[in-house]
């Protein structure tokens, strides 16, 4: 029986030998799947009333033996019964089967069908099998396949080639979030800020300017971003919160990918909550709400969790999620198993997970850290087996079994301290960035 492998990947290995996503897809092709489907399209004659079908045209040689055969499947069968069931890697390779397959897979209609066919696509409680990682100016996709006794994973470096994105200038992209296969990256380091919405699987991106009616001066404002999909209106929203250091005025702006327009939210409610933006961490999305940790403006300076309802465009406080002990000082938010989760740590290698259930009750899990590696800077999500993907204070991506008594710690990828990686759960899709 194979034992679980523990192979540690160092990102410095990828600096000399850059591997693109296309290369990896070709390295492990699903040849049997694609070949079988190619055979199906070449040998199938289907005629249905009402379907737009091109019948097979057969040319015979001198002995009456067919030497060429061309056929096309009904579009509904091809789209819903065949292509929509393929893994994403096989699907991208299937574009080379025929012109019909290429045009079908490349269409926006099929992107929606493929996304809706995947059972875990819209579920916030789904296990994490892929991560999008930003490490300084580099971007990666991390794939994890976890069996009962075998652990397999790969790190793929991406080459986005963004327009006018010179890594040597003052522009630095920041990971905002990921929804339905789309990734949002912002650059507010200059007076002419902008942001990208990018699908790294489909190799498409769109570049949008910041709110032209309100350009931020980075020296006077603290800002934080959020990226979300609002299912009720079938729209993607980019949220930017900015606070003036001098006046403490908070400005909330929302960008719609449908209308391609910014709008300023005046009655946002943050003034009534009397909180300030003290960190630039992006918002955490759960159930049409983006959550942030802010700080109260009174003398206590206590941390406060607030949520921005994307339907109502209003902020509200999330009470009772912080641990009672005042010794916990380092906090961050994440979504674990479909629940908003607060991870807190103190100076004595103690950590606490506060999981807010759907009923509003908070379940607390205390942990003792046995080494510096156990001090988390980020908690990414659960795997299929219930283990946790974490980022340690040493900038190491690791797999931890919090349910076991030994708290097994498996290091996966080590980043340089200067890279300070940010990562989010990623669901591969073909959805275009509109």
C-alpha positions in Angstrom: 0.0 0.0 0.0 1.3 3.4 -0.9 2.0 5.8 1.9 0.9 9.4 1.7 3.7 11.3 0.0 5.1 14.5 1.4 6.8 16.4 -1.4 7.8 19.9 -0.5 7.7 22.4 -3.4 9.8 25.5 -3.3 8.7 28.3 -5.6 12.3 29.3 -6.4 12.4 26.1 -8.6 9.8 27.7 -10.9 11.7 30.9 -11.4 14.2 29.3 -13.8 11.9 26.8 -15.5 8.6 28.6 -15.9 5.8 26.2 -16.7 2.7 27.6 -18.4 -0.8 26.2 -17.9 -0.9 25.1 -21.5 2.3 23.0 -21.0 0.9 21.2 -18.0 -2.3 20.5 -19.9 -0.3 18.9 -22.7 1.9 17.0 -20.3 -0.9 14.9 -18.9 -3.5 14.7 -21.7 -6.7 12.7 -21.2 -6.0 10.9 -24.5 -8.4 8.1 -24.0 -11.3 10.4 -23.3 -10.7 12.7 -26.2 -9.9 9.9 -28.6 -13.1 8.1 -27.6 -15.2 11.2 -28.2 -13.4 11.9 -31.5 -14.4 8.3 -32.6 -17.9 9.0 -31.5 -18.3 12.1 -33.7 -16.6 10.4 -36.7 -18.8 7.3 -36.6 -22.2 8.7 -35.5 -25.0 9.3 -37.9 -27.9 11.1 -36.1 -30.9 12.7 -37.6 -33.7 14.1 -35.5 -36.7 16.1 -36.6 -36.3 19.7 -35.5 -32.5 19.5 -34.8 -30.0 21.3 -36.9 -27.9 18.4 -38.0 -25.5 18.0 -40.8 -25.8 14.4 -42.0 -22.8 12.3 -42.7 -21.3 12.7 -46.2 -19.5 9.6 -47.4 -17.2 9.5 -50.4 -16.6 6.0 -51.8 -13.5 4.8 -53.5 -13.3 2.5 -56.5 -14.2 -0.5 -54.4 -17.1 1.2 -52.6 -15.2 1.6 -49.3 -15.8 4.9 -47.4 -12.5 6.9 -47.3 -13.9 10.0 -45.6 -16.7 10.6 -43.2 -17.9 13.8 -41.6 -20.7 14.1 -39.2 -21.9 16.5 -36.5 -23.8 15.7 -33.4 -27.0 17.7 -32.4 -25.8 20.7 -30.5 -27.9 19.9 -27.4 -26.4 16.4 -27.2 -22.9 17.7 -27.8 -23.2 20.5 -25.2 -25.2 18.9 -22.4 -24.4 15.2 -22.7 -20.8 15.1 -23.7 -18.7 18.2 -23.3 -20.4 19.4 -20.1 -19.3 16.1 -18.4 -15.6 16.4 -19.2 -13.0 17.5 -16.7 -11.7 21.0 -17.4 -8.3 19.8 -18.8 -10.0 17.4 -21.2 -12.5 20.0 -22.2 -9.7 22.5 -23.3 -8.0 19.8 -25.3 -11.3 18.8 -27.0 -11.2 22.1 -28.9 -8.9 20.5 -31.4 -11.4 17.7 -32.2 -13.3 19.8 -34.8 -14.4 23.3 -35.7 -17.8 22.5 -34.2 -16.3 21.5 -30.9 -14.0 24.5 -30.9 -16.8 27.0 -31.5 -19.1 25.2 -28.9 -16.5 25.1 -26.1 -15.5 28.8 -26.8 -19.1 30.1 -26.7 -20.5 32.0 -23.7 -23.6 29.8 -23.7 -21.5 26.7 -23.1 -19.6 28.4 -20.4 -22.8 28.9 -18.5 -23.9 25.3 -19.1 -20.6 23.8 -18.0 -20.6 25.9 -14.9 -24.1 25.0 -13.9 -23.5 21.3 -14.6 -20.7 21.1 -12.0 -22.4 20.3 -8.7 -19.9 22.2 -6.5 -19.7 25.3 -8.6 -22.1 27.5 -6.6 -21.7 25.9 -3.2 -19.8 27.8 -0.6 -19.5 24.6 1.4 -17.6 22.7 -1.3 -14.2 21.2 -0.6 -11.1 23.0 -2.0 -9.4 21.2 -4.8 -7.7 24.2 -6.5 -6.1 27.5 -5.2 -5.3 30.7 -7.0 -2.1 32.1 -5.5 -0.4 35.4 -5.8 3.2 35.6 -4.6 4.5 39.1 -5.2 4.3 39.6 -9.0 3.8 35.9 -9.7 0.6 34.0 -10.1 0.0 30.2 -9.7 -2.7 27.6 -9.7 -2.3 24.9 -7.1 -4.1 21.6 -7.8 -4.8 19.1 -5.0 -5.9 15.5 -5.4 -6.4 13.8 -2.1 -7.0 10.0 -1.9 -7.3 7.8 1.1 -3.6 7.1 1.3 -2.1 9.1 -1.5 -1.7 12.9 -1.8 -0.9 14.4 -5.2 -0.6 18.1 -6.0 1.0 20.4 -8.5 1.9 24.0 -8.7 1.4 25.7 -12.1 2.9 29.1 -12.8 0.7 31.4 -14.9 1.8 34.0 -17.5 -1.0 36.5 -17.7 0.7 39.1 -20.0 -1.5 41.9 -18.8 -1.6 45.1 -20.8 0.8 47.8 -19.6 1.7 45.7 -16.5 5.4 46.3 -16.2 6.7 44.6 -13.1 9.5 47.1 -12.8 7.3 50.1 -12.4 5.3 51.3 -9.4 2.2 49.3 -10.3 1.6 46.4 -8.0 -1.5 44.1 -8.4 -3.3 42.9 -5.3 -5.5 39.8 -5.1 -9.1 40.9 -4.4 -11.0 37.6 -4.7 -12.3 34.9 -6.9 -15.8 33.9 -8.0 -16.9 31.2 -10.4 -13.5 30.9 -12.1 -13.0 34.7 -12.4 -10.2 36.4 -10.4 -10.1 40.1 -9.5 -6.8 42.0 -9.2 -6.6 45.6 -8.2 -3.9 48.3 -8.6 -4.5 51.4 -6.5 -0.9 52.3 -6.0 -1.1 55.3 -8.4 -3.6 58.2 -9.1 -4.7 56.3 -12.3 -5.7 53.1 -10.6 -7.4 50.2 -12.3 -8.4 46.6 -11.8 -8.5 43.4 -13.8 -11.1 40.6 -14.0 -9.3 37.5 -15.3 -10.1 33.9 -16.1 -6.7 32.2 -16.0 -8.2 29.0 -17.5 -9.8 30.6 -20.5 -6.9 33.1 -21.0 -9.2 36.1 -21.1 -9.2 39.3 -19.0 -10.8 42.7 -19.0 -9.2 45.9 -17.6 -11.4 48.5 -15.9 -10.5 51.9 -14.5 -11.2 52.9 -10.9 -14.1 55.2 -10.2 -13.3 58.2 -12.4 -15.4 60.5 -10.2 -13.3 59.7 -7.2 -9.7 58.8 -7.7 -7.8 58.1 -4.5 -4.5 59.6 -3.4 -2.8 56.6 -1.9 -1.1 58.8 0.8 -4.4 60.1 2.2 -6.6 57.1 2.1 -6.7 53.5 3.4 -8.7 51.3 1.1 -9.9 47.7 0.9 -11.6 45.8 -1.9 -14.1 42.9 -2.4 -15.2 40.8 -5.3 -18.5 39.0 -5.5 -21.2 37.3 -7.6 -24.8 38.3 -6.9 -26.9 35.4 -8.0 -30.3 37.3 -7.7 -29.3 39.7 -10.5 -26.7 37.5 -12.2 -24.0 40.2 -11.9 -20.5 40.4 -10.6 -19.7 43.3 -8.3 -16.4 44.9 -7.3 -16.6 46.8 -4.0 -14.1 49.4 -2.8 -14.1 51.0 0.6 -11.9 54.0 1.3 -11.3 56.0 4.4 -9.7 59.4 4.6 -7.0 59.4 7.2 -7.6 63.1 8.1 -11.4 63.4 8.1 -12.3 59.7 8.8 -14.8 60.0 5.9 -15.6 56.5 4.5 -16.6 56.3 0.8 -18.1 53.1 -0.6 -18.1 52.5 -4.3 -19.6 49.5 -6.2 -18.7 48.5 -9.8 -21.1 46.4 -11.9 -19.7 44.2 -14.6 -23.1 44.2 -16.4 -23.3 48.0 -16.7 -19.5 48.6 -16.7 -20.2 51.6 -14.3 -19.2 52.7 -10.9 -21.7 54.1 -8.4 -21.2 55.6 -5.0 -23.2 54.2 -2.1 -24.2 57.0 0.2 -26.3 55.3 2.9 -23.9 52.5 3.5 -24.2 52.4 7.3 -20.6 52.3 8.3 -20.8 55.8 9.9 -23.5 54.5 12.2 -21.3 51.6 13.2 -18.5 54.0 14.0 -15.7 51.8 12.7 -12.5 52.5 10.8 -10.5 50.6 8.2 -7.3 49.5 9.8 -6.2 46.8 7.3 -6.3 46.3 3.6 -7.3 42.7 3.6 -9.9 42.0 0.9 -13.5 41.1 1.8 -14.5 37.5 2.4 -17.6 36.4 0.4 -20.4 34.2 1.8 -24.0 34.1 0.7 -24.2 37.5 -1.2 -22.4 39.3 1.6 -18.8 40.5 1.8 -17.2 40.5 5.3 -14.3 42.6 6.7 -12.6 43.1 10.0 -12.6 46.7 11.1 -11.8 48.6 14.3 -14.1 50.5 16.6 -13.5 54.3 16.8 -13.9 54.4 20.6 -11.0 54.2 23.1 -11.1 50.4 23.2 -10.2 50.0 19.5 -11.8 46.6 19.6 -12.0 44.6 16.3 -15.4 44.4 14.7 -16.6 42.1 11.9 -18.9 43.9 9.5 -20.8 42.5 6.5 -21.9 44.3 3.3 -25.2 42.9 1.9 -24.7 43.1 -1.8 -28.5 43.1 -2.5 -29.3 45.9 0.0 -25.9 47.6 -0.3 -25.9 48.1 3.5 -23.3 47.3 6.2 -24.2 45.5 9.4 -22.2 44.2 12.4 -21.7 40.5 13.0 -21.9 40.2 16.9 -20.5 37.5 19.1 -17.9 36.0 16.8 -14.7 37.1 18.7 -13.4 34.9 21.5 -13.9 36.2 25.0 -10.3 36.1 25.9 -8.5 39.4 25.3 -5.2 37.7 24.8 -6.1 36.9 21.2 -4.9 39.8 19.1 -4.2 38.5 15.6 -7.5 37.8 13.7 -8.4 37.0 10.1 -11.6 35.8 8.4 -12.3 32.9 6.0 -15.1 30.6 5.0 -14.9 27.0 6.2 -17.5 24.4 5.2 -20.0 27.1 4.2 -19.6 29.0 7.5 -18.0 32.4 8.3 -15.0 31.6 10.4 -12.7 33.8 12.5 -9.2 32.5 13.3 -7.5 34.2 16.2 -4.0 33.6 17.8 -2.0 35.0 20.7 1.6 35.3 21.7 1.7 31.9 23.4 1.1 29.8 20.3 -2.6 29.4 21.1 -5.2 29.6 18.3 -8.9 29.7 18.3 -11.4 29.0 15.5 -14.8 30.7 15.9 -17.2 29.1 13.4 -20.5 30.9 13.0 -23.2 28.4 12.1 -26.2 29.2 10.0 -28.4 29.4 13.1 -26.2 32.2 14.4 -24.5 30.1 17.0 -20.8 30.2 17.3 -18.7 27.0 17.8 -15.2 27.6 19.2 -12.3 25.2 18.6 -9.1 25.8 20.6 -5.7 24.7 19.4 -2.2 24.6 20.9 0.5 25.2 18.4 3.6 23.0 18.8 5.9 25.0 16.6 6.2 28.3 14.9 4.9 26.8 11.7 1.6 26.2 13.4 1.0 30.0 13.7 -1.4 30.6 10.9 -1.5 33.8 8.8 -4.3 32.4 6.6 -6.8 29.6 6.6 -7.9 28.7 3.1 -10.5 26.0 3.4 -11.3 22.3 3.9 -10.2 19.5 1.6 -12.4 16.6 0.6 -11.2 14.5 3.6 -11.9 17.3 6.1 -8.3 18.5 6.5 -7.5 22.2 6.5 -5.3 24.1 4.0 -3.4 26.8 5.9 -0.7 29.3 5.4 1.8 29.5 8.2 3.6 32.6 9.6 6.6 31.2 7.7 4.8 31.6 4.4 4.3 27.9 4.0 1.2 26.3 2.5 0.4 23.2 4.4 -2.2 20.6 5.1 -3.4 20.1 8.7 -5.7 17.5 10.2 -7.3 19.5 13.0 -9.6 16.6 14.0 -6.8 14.2 14.8 -5.1 14.2 18.2 -1.6 14.5 16.7 -2.7 17.4 14.5 -0.7 16.1 11.6 1.1 18.9 9.7 2.1 18.3 6.0 4.1 21.0 4.3 3.3 21.5 0.7 4.7 24.6 -0.8 7.3 27.0 0.7 7.4 30.7 -0.5 10.0 33.3 0.1 9.4 35.7 2.9 9.5 38.6 0.4 6.7 37.0 -1.7 4.1 37.1 1.1 1.6 34.9 -0.8 -2.1 35.5 -0.9 -4.4 32.7 -1.9 -8.1 31.9 -2.4 -10.1 28.8 -3.3 -10.5 28.7 -7.0 -13.1 26.8 -9.1 -11.9 26.4 -12.7 -14.5 27.5 -15.3 -14.8 28.9 -18.8 -16.9 31.9 -17.8 -15.6 35.0 -19.6 -14.8 38.2 -17.8 -17.7 39.8 -19.6 
